[in-house]
């Protein structure tokens, strides 16, 4: 056997090993879910078929199965389909996240009552900060993103806090995942490492809102053993309407910093 024949045979064996567990039906279903995840207005079966380059009958059968299992929702009175919240609900049952949520709940419930401010927990997911829990005070209206909302990474306090408490390569990977732009050599030099390092030294990110006057977002990381942020607690501190006997923004920072350290030690370590 010649060297080239041996090389070809090795490539053939490698291809067989790679496709040994090929599951076309599963791939088709995942393709549909991933496609619908980026479509706020949903898609028709024809649009899905065109986007995925698949036969309409294939799409019809798979979509109907996904609808019956609750992963896809069919709009009433039409032929448009949307991703349901089932995948999100399943993710919320993951033991690690469940532990964080269970441990945080009493701490954050007491916190929002004491300071008359709201708070929320966010995690990095698919290039965004995904809100996975919210905490509201009982005595006032606040400005809090809904559960499931997606926030920016480089232009929000929770995003910057998550970025800051990572190594340089992890920062780059997270920024690439935002899909805002390809990070070429010029782009890499524009990553705000100075700002992120300053956040690390302070222990949290504190940024005035660009959308709401008088609102200041304060974000505190939950860290693993290596000191990397796994999740972030954010308090959208609203000055207006805060009772005069409630803590100031500085006092709220001290309070939340202590909570984030305690939760990191209890859950992440």
Phi and psi restraints in degrees (value plus and minus 20) as a CYANA .aco file:
   2 UNK   PHI     -96.0   -56.0
   2 UNK   PSI     147.0   187.0
   3 UNK   PHI     -82.3   -42.3
   3 UNK   PSI     -59.7   -19.7
   4 UNK   PHI     -88.1   -48.1
   4 UNK   PSI     -56.5   -16.5
   5 UNK   PHI     -86.7   -46.7
   5 UNK   PSI     -60.4   -20.4
   6 UNK   PHI     -82.4   -42.4
   6 UNK   PSI     -61.0   -21.0
   7 UNK   PHI     -84.9   -44.9
   7 UNK   PSI     -60.9   -20.9
   8 UNK   PHI     -84.6   -44.6
   8 UNK   PSI     -60.9   -20.9
   9 UNK   PHI     -84.6   -44.6
   9 UNK   PSI     -60.4   -20.4
  10 UNK   PHI     -82.7   -42.7
  10 UNK   PSI     -61.5   -21.5
  11 UNK   PHI     -83.7   -43.7
  11 UNK   PSI     -58.3   -18.3
  12 UNK   PHI     -84.1   -44.1
  12 UNK   PSI     -64.1   -24.1
  13 UNK   PHI     -84.0   -44.0
  13 UNK   PSI     -58.3   -18.3
  14 UNK   PHI     -84.5   -44.5
  14 UNK   PSI     -59.7   -19.7
  15 UNK   PHI     -84.8   -44.8
  15 UNK   PSI     -59.9   -19.9
  16 UNK   PHI     -83.4   -43.4
  16 UNK   PSI     -63.4   -23.4
  17 UNK   PHI     -83.4   -43.4
  17 UNK   PSI     -58.8   -18.8
  18 UNK   PHI     -84.7   -44.7
  18 UNK   PSI     -56.8   -16.8
  19 UNK   PHI    -117.8   -77.8
  19 UNK   PSI     -12.1    27.9
  20 UNK   PHI     -78.7   -38.7
  20 UNK   PSI     -56.3   -16.3
  21 UNK   PHI    -129.4   -89.4
  21 UNK   PSI       9.1    49.1
  22 UNK   PHI     -83.0   -43.0
  22 UNK   PSI     110.8   150.8
  23 UNK   PHI    -150.8  -110.8
  23 UNK   PSI      67.7   107.7
  24 UNK   PHI     -75.9   -35.9
  24 UNK   PSI     -61.0   -21.0
  25 UNK   PHI     -85.4   -45.4
  25 UNK   PSI     -62.1   -22.1
  26 UNK   PHI     -84.0   -44.0
  26 UNK   PSI     -64.0   -24.0
  27 UNK   PHI     -79.0   -39.0
  27 UNK   PSI     -60.4   -20.4
  28 UNK   PHI     -82.9   -42.9
  28 UNK   PSI     -65.6   -25.6
  29 UNK   PHI     -83.8   -43.8
  29 UNK   PSI     -62.5   -22.5
  30 UNK   PHI     -85.3   -45.3
  30 UNK   PSI     -58.4   -18.4
  31 UNK   PHI     -78.6   -38.6
  31 UNK   PSI     -62.0   -22.0
  32 UNK   PHI     -85.8   -45.8
  32 UNK   PSI     -65.4   -25.4
  33 UNK   PHI     -81.5   -41.5
  33 UNK   PSI     -64.7   -24.7
  34 UNK   PHI     -85.9   -45.9
  34 UNK   PSI     -55.7   -15.7
  35 UNK   PHI     -86.6   -46.6
  35 UNK   PSI     -66.9   -26.9
  36 UNK   PHI     -87.7   -47.7
  36 UNK   PSI     -46.2    -6.2
  37 UNK   PHI     -80.7   -40.7
  37 UNK   PSI     -46.7    -6.7
  38 UNK   PHI    -120.1   -80.1
  38 UNK   PSI      -6.7    33.3
  39 UNK   PHI    -140.3  -100.3
  39 UNK   PSI      79.2   119.2
  40 UNK   PHI     -84.0   -44.0
  40 UNK   PSI     -52.0   -12.0
  41 UNK   PHI    -115.8   -75.8
  41 UNK   PSI     -15.7    24.3
  42 UNK   PHI      55.9    95.9
  42 UNK   PSI     157.6   197.6
  43 UNK   PHI    -159.9  -119.9
  43 UNK   PSI     133.4   173.4
  44 UNK   PHI    -105.0   -65.0
  44 UNK   PSI     147.3   187.3
  45 UNK   PHI     -83.4   -43.4
  45 UNK   PSI     -56.1   -16.1
  46 UNK   PHI     -83.4   -43.4
  46 UNK   PSI     -62.8   -22.8
  47 UNK   PHI     -85.7   -45.7
  47 UNK   PSI     -58.6   -18.6
  48 UNK   PHI     -84.8   -44.8
  48 UNK   PSI     -63.4   -23.4
  49 UNK   PHI     -79.7   -39.7
  49 UNK   PSI     -63.9   -23.9
  50 UNK   PHI     -86.6   -46.6
  50 UNK   PSI     -65.3   -25.3
  51 UNK   PHI     -84.5   -44.5
  51 UNK   PSI     -55.5   -15.5
  52 UNK   PHI    -115.5   -75.5
  52 UNK   PSI     -27.7    12.3
  53 UNK   PHI      45.6    85.6
  53 UNK   PSI      17.4    57.4
  54 UNK   PHI    -139.6   -99.6
  54 UNK   PSI     140.0   180.0
  55 UNK   PHI     -84.8   -44.8
  55 UNK   PSI     116.5   156.5
  56 UNK   PHI     -75.5   -35.5
  56 UNK   PSI     -55.4   -15.4
  57 UNK   PHI     -87.5   -47.5
  57 UNK   PSI     -55.6   -15.6
  58 UNK   PHI     -81.5   -41.5
  58 UNK   PSI     -66.0   -26.0
  59 UNK   PHI     -83.4   -43.4
  59 UNK   PSI     -62.3   -22.3
  60 UNK   PHI     -78.8   -38.8
  60 UNK   PSI     -69.8   -29.8
  61 UNK   PHI     -83.0   -43.0
  61 UNK   PSI     -64.5   -24.5
  62 UNK   PHI     -89.2   -49.2
  62 UNK   PSI     -62.4   -22.4
  63 UNK   PHI     -81.2   -41.2
  63 UNK   PSI     -61.9   -21.9
  64 UNK   PHI     -83.6   -43.6
  64 UNK   PSI     -57.0   -17.0
  65 UNK   PHI     -86.4   -46.4
  65 UNK   PSI     -60.4   -20.4
  66 UNK   PHI     -86.6   -46.6
  66 UNK   PSI     -54.8   -14.8
  67 UNK   PHI     -85.9   -45.9
  67 UNK   PSI     -65.8   -25.8
  68 UNK   PHI     -84.9   -44.9
  68 UNK   PSI     -48.5    -8.5
  69 UNK   PHI    -109.0   -69.0
  69 UNK   PSI     -24.5    15.5
  70 UNK   PHI      68.7   108.7
  70 UNK   PSI     -12.7    27.3
  71 UNK   PHI    -105.2   -65.2
  71 UNK   PSI     -42.6    -2.6
  72 UNK   PHI    -149.1  -109.1
  72 UNK   PSI     122.3   162.3
  73 UNK   PHI    -132.5   -92.5
  73 UNK   PSI     110.9   150.9
  74 UNK   PHI    -113.0   -73.0
  74 UNK   PSI     106.3   146.3
  75 UNK   PHI     -84.8   -44.8
  75 UNK   PSI     117.0   157.0
  76 UNK   PHI     -86.9   -46.9
  76 UNK   PSI     116.8   156.8
  77 UNK   PHI      51.4    91.4
  77 UNK   PSI       1.4    41.4
  78 UNK   PHI    -178.8  -138.8
  78 UNK   PSI     160.0   200.0
  79 UNK   PHI    -133.1   -93.1
  79 UNK   PSI      23.8    63.8
  80 UNK   PHI    -138.5   -98.5
  80 UNK   PSI     123.3   163.3
  81 UNK   PHI    -144.1  -104.1
  81 UNK   PSI     122.5   162.5
  82 UNK   PHI    -147.0  -107.0
  82 UNK   PSI     131.7   171.7
  83 UNK   PHI     -90.4   -50.4
  83 UNK   PSI     111.6   151.6
  84 UNK   PHI    -102.4   -62.4
  84 UNK   PSI    -198.9  -158.9
  85 UNK   PHI    -112.4   -72.4
  85 UNK   PSI      -9.3    30.7
  86 UNK   PHI     -83.9   -43.9
  86 UNK   PSI     -61.6   -21.6
  87 UNK   PHI     -82.3   -42.3
  87 UNK   PSI     -60.7   -20.7
  88 UNK   PHI     -82.3   -42.3
  88 UNK   PSI     -62.2   -22.2
  89 UNK   PHI     -84.4   -44.4
  89 UNK   PSI     -57.4   -17.4
  90 UNK   PHI     -84.5   -44.5
  90 UNK   PSI     -62.2   -22.2
  91 UNK   PHI     -81.8   -41.8
  91 UNK   PSI     -54.7   -14.7
  92 UNK   PHI     -87.3   -47.3
  92 UNK   PSI     -37.0     3.0
  93 UNK   PHI    -108.8   -68.8
  93 UNK   PSI     -22.2    17.8
  94 UNK   PHI     -81.1   -41.1
  94 UNK   PSI     111.8   151.8
  95 UNK   PHI     -74.7   -34.7
  95 UNK   PSI     -62.4   -22.4
  96 UNK   PHI     -83.0   -43.0
  96 UNK   PSI     -67.6   -27.6
  97 UNK   PHI     -87.6   -47.6
  97 UNK   PSI     -57.8   -17.8
  98 UNK   PHI     -81.5   -41.5
  98 UNK   PSI     -60.5   -20.5
  99 UNK   PHI     -80.8   -40.8
  99 UNK   PSI     -63.9   -23.9
 100 UNK   PHI     -81.8   -41.8
 100 UNK   PSI     -67.8   -27.8
 101 UNK   PHI     -82.9   -42.9
 101 UNK   PSI     -63.2   -23.2
 102 UNK   PHI     -85.4   -45.4
 102 UNK   PSI     -58.5   -18.5
 103 UNK   PHI     -92.8   -52.8
 103 UNK   PSI     -56.2   -16.2
 104 UNK   PHI     -92.6   -52.6
 104 UNK   PSI     -52.6   -12.6
 105 UNK   PHI     -73.3   -33.3
 105 UNK   PSI     -74.2   -34.2
 106 UNK   PHI     -84.5   -44.5
 106 UNK   PSI     -57.1   -17.1
 107 UNK   PHI     -82.9   -42.9
 107 UNK   PSI     -66.7   -26.7
 108 UNK   PHI     -95.0   -55.0
 108 UNK   PSI     -51.3   -11.3
 109 UNK   PHI     -82.7   -42.7
 109 UNK   PSI     -63.9   -23.9
 110 UNK   PHI     -86.9   -46.9
 110 UNK   PSI     -58.2   -18.2
 111 UNK   PHI     -82.0   -42.0
 111 UNK   PSI     -71.9   -31.9
 112 UNK   PHI     -85.7   -45.7
 112 UNK   PSI     -51.0   -11.0
 113 UNK   PHI     -88.8   -48.8
 113 UNK   PSI     -58.9   -18.9
 114 UNK   PHI     -92.2   -52.2
 114 UNK   PSI     -54.4   -14.4
 115 UNK   PHI    -128.5   -88.5
 115 UNK   PSI     -27.3    12.7
 116 UNK   PHI      37.5    77.5
 116 UNK   PSI      18.8    58.8
 117 UNK   PHI    -150.0  -110.0
 117 UNK   PSI     138.1   178.1
 118 UNK   PHI    -113.6   -73.6
 118 UNK   PSI     153.6   193.6
 119 UNK   PHI    -177.3  -137.3
 119 UNK   PSI     142.1   182.1
 120 UNK   PHI    -169.2  -129.2
 120 UNK   PSI     138.1   178.1
 121 UNK   PHI    -128.7   -88.7
 121 UNK   PSI     112.4   152.4
 122 UNK   PHI    -147.3  -107.3
 122 UNK   PSI     131.4   171.4
 123 UNK   PHI    -151.5  -111.5
 123 UNK   PSI     135.5   175.5
 124 UNK   PHI     -98.2   -58.2
 124 UNK   PSI     105.5   145.5
 125 UNK   PHI    -167.7  -127.7
 125 UNK   PSI      97.4   137.4
 126 UNK   PHI      33.0    73.0
 126 UNK   PSI      25.0    65.0
 127 UNK   PHI      62.5   102.5
 127 UNK   PSI     -12.1    27.9
 128 UNK   PHI    -156.2  -116.2
 128 UNK   PSI     149.0   189.0
 129 UNK   PHI    -115.3   -75.3
 129 UNK   PSI      94.5   134.5
 130 UNK   PHI    -115.2   -75.2
 130 UNK   PSI     106.9   146.9
 131 UNK   PHI     -98.7   -58.7
 131 UNK   PSI     101.6   141.6
 132 UNK   PHI    -133.4   -93.4
 132 UNK   PSI     -30.7     9.3
 133 UNK   PHI    -180.0  -140.0
 133 UNK   PSI     127.7   167.7
 134 UNK   PHI    -150.3  -110.3
 134 UNK   PSI     133.8   173.8
 135 UNK   PHI    -155.6  -115.6
 135 UNK   PSI      99.9   139.9
 136 UNK   PHI    -136.7   -96.7
 136 UNK   PSI     118.4   158.4
 137 UNK   PHI     -93.7   -53.7
 137 UNK   PSI     130.6   170.6
 138 UNK   PHI    -101.2   -61.2
 138 UNK   PSI     -31.0     9.0
 139 UNK   PHI    -128.1   -88.1
 139 UNK   PSI     -14.4    25.6
 140 UNK   PHI    -182.9  -142.9
 140 UNK   PSI     139.4   179.4
 141 UNK   PHI    -102.9   -62.9
 141 UNK   PSI     121.0   161.0
 142 UNK   PHI    -153.2  -113.2
 142 UNK   PSI     153.3   193.3
 143 UNK   PHI    -128.5   -88.5
 143 UNK   PSI      85.9   125.9
 144 UNK   PHI    -156.5  -116.5
 144 UNK   PSI     113.8   153.8
 145 UNK   PHI     -85.9   -45.9
 145 UNK   PSI     130.8   170.8
 146 UNK   PHI     -94.8   -54.8
 146 UNK   PSI     137.9   177.9
 147 UNK   PHI     -81.7   -41.7
 147 UNK   PSI     113.3   153.3
 148 UNK   PHI      75.4   115.4
 148 UNK   PSI     -32.0     8.0
 149 UNK   PHI     -85.2   -45.2
 149 UNK   PSI     129.8   169.8
 150 UNK   PHI    -135.8   -95.8
 150 UNK   PSI     108.2   148.2
 151 UNK   PHI    -132.6   -92.6
 151 UNK   PSI     137.7   177.7
 152 UNK   PHI     -87.9   -47.9
 152 UNK   PSI     145.6   185.6
 153 UNK   PHI    -119.0   -79.0
 153 UNK   PSI     -72.6   -32.6
 154 UNK   PHI    -108.8   -68.8
 154 UNK   PSI     -23.5    16.5
 155 UNK   PHI    -141.9  -101.9
 155 UNK   PSI      -2.6    37.4
 156 UNK   PHI    -154.5  -114.5
 156 UNK   PSI     135.6   175.6
 157 UNK   PHI     -82.4   -42.4
 157 UNK   PSI     -66.3   -26.3
 158 UNK   PHI     -83.3   -43.3
 158 UNK   PSI     -56.8   -16.8
 159 UNK   PHI     -85.2   -45.2
 159 UNK   PSI     -64.1   -24.1
 160 UNK   PHI     -86.6   -46.6
 160 UNK   PSI     -56.5   -16.5
 161 UNK   PHI     -85.5   -45.5
 161 UNK   PSI     -60.8   -20.8
 162 UNK   PHI     -85.1   -45.1
 162 UNK   PSI     -60.3   -20.3
 163 UNK   PHI     -87.7   -47.7
 163 UNK   PSI     -62.0   -22.0
 164 UNK   PHI     -80.6   -40.6
 164 UNK   PSI     -60.8   -20.8
 165 UNK   PHI    -113.6   -73.6
 165 UNK   PSI      36.4    76.4
 166 UNK   PHI    -161.9  -121.9
 166 UNK   PSI     141.1   181.1
 167 UNK   PHI     -91.3   -51.3
 167 UNK   PSI     145.8   185.8
 168 UNK   PHI     -78.6   -38.6
 168 UNK   PSI     -65.1   -25.1
 169 UNK   PHI     -85.6   -45.6
 169 UNK   PSI     -56.5   -16.5
 170 UNK   PHI     -86.8   -46.8
 170 UNK   PSI     -57.6   -17.6
 171 UNK   PHI     -79.4   -39.4
 171 UNK   PSI     -66.9   -26.9
 172 UNK   PHI     -82.0   -42.0
 172 UNK   PSI     -63.4   -23.4
 173 UNK   PHI     -82.4   -42.4
 173 UNK   PSI     -61.5   -21.5
 174 UNK   PHI     -85.3   -45.3
 174 UNK   PSI     -60.3   -20.3
 175 UNK   PHI     -88.1   -48.1
 175 UNK   PSI     -57.4   -17.4
 176 UNK   PHI     -81.3   -41.3
 176 UNK   PSI     -56.4   -16.4
 177 UNK   PHI     -87.7   -47.7
 177 UNK   PSI     -39.0     1.0
 178 UNK   PHI     -89.2   -49.2
 178 UNK   PSI     -39.7     0.3
 179 UNK   PHI      39.6    79.6
 179 UNK   PSI       5.2    45.2
 180 UNK   PHI     -95.6   -55.6
 180 UNK   PSI     -56.9   -16.9
 181 UNK   PHI    -186.0  -146.0
 181 UNK   PSI     134.3   174.3
 182 UNK   PHI     -93.7   -53.7
 182 UNK   PSI     108.8   148.8
 183 UNK   PHI    -105.0   -65.0
 183 UNK   PSI      72.0   112.0
 184 UNK   PHI    -101.8   -61.8
 184 UNK   PSI    -191.7  -151.7
 185 UNK   PHI     -80.8   -40.8
 185 UNK   PSI     -56.0   -16.0
 186 UNK   PHI     -87.9   -47.9
 186 UNK   PSI     -62.8   -22.8
 187 UNK   PHI     -83.4   -43.4
 187 UNK   PSI     -55.9   -15.9
 188 UNK   PHI     -83.9   -43.9
 188 UNK   PSI     -51.4   -11.4
 189 UNK   PHI     -94.8   -54.8
 189 UNK   PSI     -33.8     6.2
 190 UNK   PHI    -114.7   -74.7
 190 UNK   PSI     -21.4    18.6
 191 UNK   PHI     -84.0   -44.0
 191 UNK   PSI     108.8   148.8
 192 UNK   PHI     -95.6   -55.6
 192 UNK   PSI      44.0    84.0
 193 UNK   PHI     -80.8   -40.8
 193 UNK   PSI     -55.4   -15.4
 194 UNK   PHI     -81.9   -41.9
 194 UNK   PSI     -66.4   -26.4
 195 UNK   PHI     -83.8   -43.8
 195 UNK   PSI     -61.6   -21.6
 196 UNK   PHI     -86.5   -46.5
 196 UNK   PSI     -59.8   -19.8
 197 UNK   PHI     -86.2   -46.2
 197 UNK   PSI     -54.6   -14.6
 198 UNK   PHI     -85.6   -45.6
 198 UNK   PSI     -58.6   -18.6
 199 UNK   PHI     -82.9   -42.9
 199 UNK   PSI     -60.3   -20.3
 200 UNK   PHI     -79.8   -39.8
 200 UNK   PSI     -64.3   -24.3
 201 UNK   PHI     -84.9   -44.9
 201 UNK   PSI     -57.6   -17.6
 202 UNK   PHI     -96.1   -56.1
 202 UNK   PSI     -51.1   -11.1
 203 UNK   PHI      78.8   118.8
 203 UNK   PSI     -25.7    14.3
 204 UNK   PHI    -184.7  -144.7
 204 UNK   PSI     148.6   188.6
 205 UNK   PHI    -127.9   -87.9
 205 UNK   PSI     117.2   157.2
 206 UNK   PHI    -156.8  -116.8
 206 UNK   PSI      90.0   130.0
 207 UNK   PHI    -158.0  -118.0
 207 UNK   PSI     113.3   153.3
 208 UNK   PHI     -89.1   -49.1
 208 UNK   PSI     120.5   160.5
 209 UNK   PHI     -90.2   -50.2
 209 UNK   PSI     118.8   158.8
 210 UNK   PHI    -105.8   -65.8
 210 UNK   PSI     -34.0     6.0
 211 UNK   PHI    -119.0   -79.0
 211 UNK   PSI     -51.4   -11.4
 212 UNK   PHI    -147.9  -107.9
 212 UNK   PSI     102.4   142.4
 213 UNK   PHI     -87.3   -47.3
 213 UNK   PSI     116.0   156.0
 214 UNK   PHI      62.3   102.3
 214 UNK   PSI     -12.7    27.3
 215 UNK   PHI    -128.8   -88.8
 215 UNK   PSI     109.3   149.3
 216 UNK   PHI    -143.6  -103.6
 216 UNK   PSI     102.7   142.7
 217 UNK   PHI    -112.5   -72.5
 217 UNK   PSI     106.3   146.3
 218 UNK   PHI    -142.1  -102.1
 218 UNK   PSI      98.8   138.8
 219 UNK   PHI    -141.3  -101.3
 219 UNK   PSI     115.2   155.2
 220 UNK   PHI    -147.9  -107.9
 220 UNK   PSI     104.3   144.3
 221 UNK   PHI     -98.5   -58.5
 221 UNK   PSI     129.4   169.4
 222 UNK   PHI    -122.3   -82.3
 222 UNK   PSI     103.9   143.9
 223 UNK   PHI    -129.4   -89.4
 223 UNK   PSI     127.7   167.7
 224 UNK   PHI    -109.2   -69.2
 224 UNK   PSI    -192.6  -152.6
 225 UNK   PHI     -79.5   -39.5
 225 UNK   PSI     -53.1   -13.1
 226 UNK   PHI    -103.1   -63.1
 226 UNK   PSI     -21.7    18.3
 227 UNK   PHI      65.6   105.6
 227 UNK   PSI      -5.9    34.1
 228 UNK   PHI    -113.9   -73.9
 228 UNK   PSI     121.2   161.2
 229 UNK   PHI     -93.7   -53.7
 229 UNK   PSI     106.3   146.3
 230 UNK   PHI    -120.9   -80.9
 230 UNK   PSI     -52.0   -12.0
 231 UNK   PHI    -171.8  -131.8
 231 UNK   PSI     152.5   192.5
 232 UNK   PHI    -164.5  -124.5
 232 UNK   PSI     114.2   154.2
 233 UNK   PHI    -116.5   -76.5
 233 UNK   PSI     111.4   151.4
 234 UNK   PHI    -146.5  -106.5
 234 UNK   PSI     115.8   155.8
 235 UNK   PHI    -133.2   -93.2
 235 UNK   PSI      92.2   132.2
 236 UNK   PHI     -99.1   -59.1
 236 UNK   PSI      68.8   108.8
 237 UNK   PHI     -93.2   -53.2
 237 UNK   PSI      99.4   139.4
 238 UNK   PHI    -128.9   -88.9
 238 UNK   PSI      92.7   132.7
 239 UNK   PHI     -89.5   -49.5
 239 UNK   PSI     -65.4   -25.4
 240 UNK   PHI     -85.0   -45.0
 240 UNK   PSI     114.1   154.1
 241 UNK   PHI      63.9   103.9
 241 UNK   PSI     -22.6    17.4
 242 UNK   PHI     -95.0   -55.0
 242 UNK   PSI     106.6   146.6
 243 UNK   PHI     -75.3   -35.3
 243 UNK   PSI     123.7   163.7
 244 UNK   PHI     -86.4   -46.4
 244 UNK   PSI     -39.9     0.1
 245 UNK   PHI    -109.7   -69.7
 245 UNK   PSI     -14.4    25.6
 246 UNK   PHI    -113.3   -73.3
 246 UNK   PSI     138.6   178.6
 247 UNK   PHI     -82.7   -42.7
 247 UNK   PSI     131.6   171.6
 248 UNK   PHI     -95.5   -55.5
 248 UNK   PSI     153.4   193.4
 249 UNK   PHI     -80.3   -40.3
 249 UNK   PSI     -60.4   -20.4
 250 UNK   PHI     -83.2   -43.2
 250 UNK   PSI     -61.6   -21.6
 251 UNK   PHI     -87.1   -47.1
 251 UNK   PSI     -56.5   -16.5
 252 UNK   PHI     -83.6   -43.6
 252 UNK   PSI     -58.9   -18.9
 253 UNK   PHI     -80.0   -40.0
 253 UNK   PSI     -66.1   -26.1
 254 UNK   PHI     -80.9   -40.9
 254 UNK   PSI     -62.9   -22.9
 255 UNK   PHI     -83.0   -43.0
 255 UNK   PSI     -68.8   -28.8
 256 UNK   PHI     -90.1   -50.1
 256 UNK   PSI     -52.0   -12.0
 257 UNK   PHI     -82.7   -42.7
 257 UNK   PSI     -61.5   -21.5
 258 UNK   PHI     -85.2   -45.2
 258 UNK   PSI     -60.2   -20.2
 259 UNK   PHI     -83.8   -43.8
 259 UNK   PSI     -64.8   -24.8
 260 UNK   PHI     -83.8   -43.8
 260 UNK   PSI     -58.6   -18.6
 261 UNK   PHI     -85.8   -45.8
 261 UNK   PSI     -62.5   -22.5
 262 UNK   PHI     -86.0   -46.0
 262 UNK   PSI     -62.7   -22.7
 263 UNK   PHI     -87.3   -47.3
 263 UNK   PSI     -60.2   -20.2
 264 UNK   PHI     -78.6   -38.6
 264 UNK   PSI     -64.2   -24.2
 265 UNK   PHI     -87.7   -47.7
 265 UNK   PSI     -55.0   -15.0
 266 UNK   PHI    -103.9   -63.9
 266 UNK   PSI     -55.4   -15.4
 267 UNK   PHI    -125.7   -85.7
 267 UNK   PSI     -65.4   -25.4
 268 UNK   PHI    -102.2   -62.2
 268 UNK   PSI     -43.0    -3.0
